[in-house]
Amino acid sequence: MDLLPVAFVSHGAPVSLDEPEWRERLGLWGKSIGQVKAILVVSAHWVTQRPMFGPLDRVPLIYDFWGFPDRFYKLTYPSPVSPELGRRIASMPGLEDLVPTPSRGLDHGMWVPLTGMFPEAIIPVLGLSLPGLSPEKLYTLGKSLAPLREEGILLLASGGMTHNLGEIDPNLHAPPRSWALSFDQWVVEQVSTGNLESLFEFEDRAPQARKSHPTLEHFAPLFVALGAAEGYSRVTFPVTGFRWGSLSLRSIQFDGGDSQLEAPPKNRIE
């Protein structure tokens, strides 16, 4: 089986599923990835001291959001569970302290992007928590998971390229704030050139880092993706643009096998 890419997705709120264009882009991205046997997803909304994984039983989704219309609390994503994948990752070197949580359902950082990328919900899905927010520790976790790529397992890191809910504009299509745009472009440049040192120190090096991420959990999944994609030779951005002025939708795919990185593309405001 070909080596699968690694994905970082800016997952958006459940209301994002009402945007046909966003769902279409995610769907096209999912179809382009190739044959996926199972999906292991880490979410900004599951941070623990020790790494945990679940669900292992058929359980309801987690509706970890407030103030949305009732219909969003009735959405389902009936993907098969994957105890086999749970046993596989628990046997991997460096992951011996994993804690199974059989009844922990998929949170919205997991099921919202999966609904867009793989709407049929026929691929087994397993969630994995973030063991803290240290970039170095999360990178190491990603490296431990990297062998799964050779087994047809898609590693999906779900967060947000920028995430400052206090700066949201009421206009869905408001132009991006300058601080969000500068941070977004800085990340593009770092991942496109493989500058891990700068990314690890983004709080000090990135322009408007604290403005873009008042808390760090939505940027943290990127480091799991970077670790799993260590040595990547190509980076692309299947989804771009901004919503509500302050939220970048930029998502990233890391591939291997090519000799040179792509030049950083110009940001598209859509």
Secondary structure, 3 states (H helix, E strand, C coil): CCCCCEEEEECCCHHHHHCHHHHHHHHHHHHHCCCCCEEEEEEEEEEECCCEEECCCCCCCCCCCCCCCHHHHCCCCCCCCCHHHHHHHHCCCCCCCCEECCCCCCCHHHHHHHHHHCCCCCCCEEEEEEECCCHHHHHHHHHHHHHHHHHCEEEEEEECCCCCHHHCCCCCCCCCCHHHHHHHHHHHHHHHHCCHHHHHCHHHHCCCHHHHCCCCCCCCHHHHHHHHCCCCCEEEEEECCEECCCEECCEEEEECCCCCCCCCCCCCCC
